Each structure stands twice: as structure tokens, then as C-alpha cells.
Amino acid sequence: MAPPRHQTRRAFTLTWLLPLRPQWAQLRRIRRYDPAADLRGVQRPLLLLVGEEDELVDARWTEARLHEVLGATLPPLVRYQTITGADHSFQLAPRCHPGSRKQFAYSTDFQQALQAFLLSQLAE
């Protein structure tokens, strides 16, 4: 079995070459997206959550890129958190799990981070 990073690259390449399914067409569109301009233009509170085991969005790369674009200290409007053990859907599943995900619970850390963010916005 190929390492997770290679599986992700292969998936993006296949979706670019053969956008046969609607979700593949979406991956084709986002493959080359650079969020730098959008991040610099943030004018409202933004919560960025990434699963540690996400097969499509690498948490370490995302955080590094975020700081590269916005600086070592993120602006007050931008909050970032890596959700430990979570996949792309914020379920506690191993990276690139090949079978059904029905048996995996959703991360309580994800739920708490989202709830805290929403409550902080309601309080303002």
C-alpha cells in the first residue's frame, strides 16, 4: 500500500485526468487553489479546523502555509486548530481508511471547538 501522501497525490491526479464523478470535479477545481489572497482579505471571524488524519488536507502543511501567508502570530480574526486523530470528516478514523466509516465516532474536540467558536460569535 502506498504511503498516505502518495495516495492523496494519486487521487488528485486521477480526478484531474478523469473527473467522472461530481466530487472528483470538485477536487479538480481545488487542486491548484491558493488561498493566500482570500486569507489576507479576511474581514470576519474565521475558524479553520483540520483533522490530523485528513487524507486530503495535510494539517502540518496547512498550518505552515497559514503562518507563511499571515505571519507568525495569526490575526485576531483567524483561529486555527488541528483536531487530533480526526479525518477529513472529523471522525476518529485512521488516515486513508479503505472501508466503511460508519463505526467511527465524530471527534468531541471538533464539536467543542466549533461550539466554542459559535458561542464566542454570538456573545459579540
HELIX and SHEET records of a PDB file:
HELIX    1   1 PRO A    4  LEU A   17  1                                  14    
HELIX    2   2 PRO A   22  ILE A   30  1                                   9    
HELIX    3   3 ALA A   36  ARG A   40  1                                   5    
HELIX    4   4 ALA A   59  LEU A   70  1                                  12    
HELIX    5   5 THR A  108  ALA A  123  1                                  16    
SHEET    1   A 2 LEU A  46  GLY A  51  0                                        
SHEET    2   A 2 VAL A  78  ILE A  83  1                                        
END                                                                             
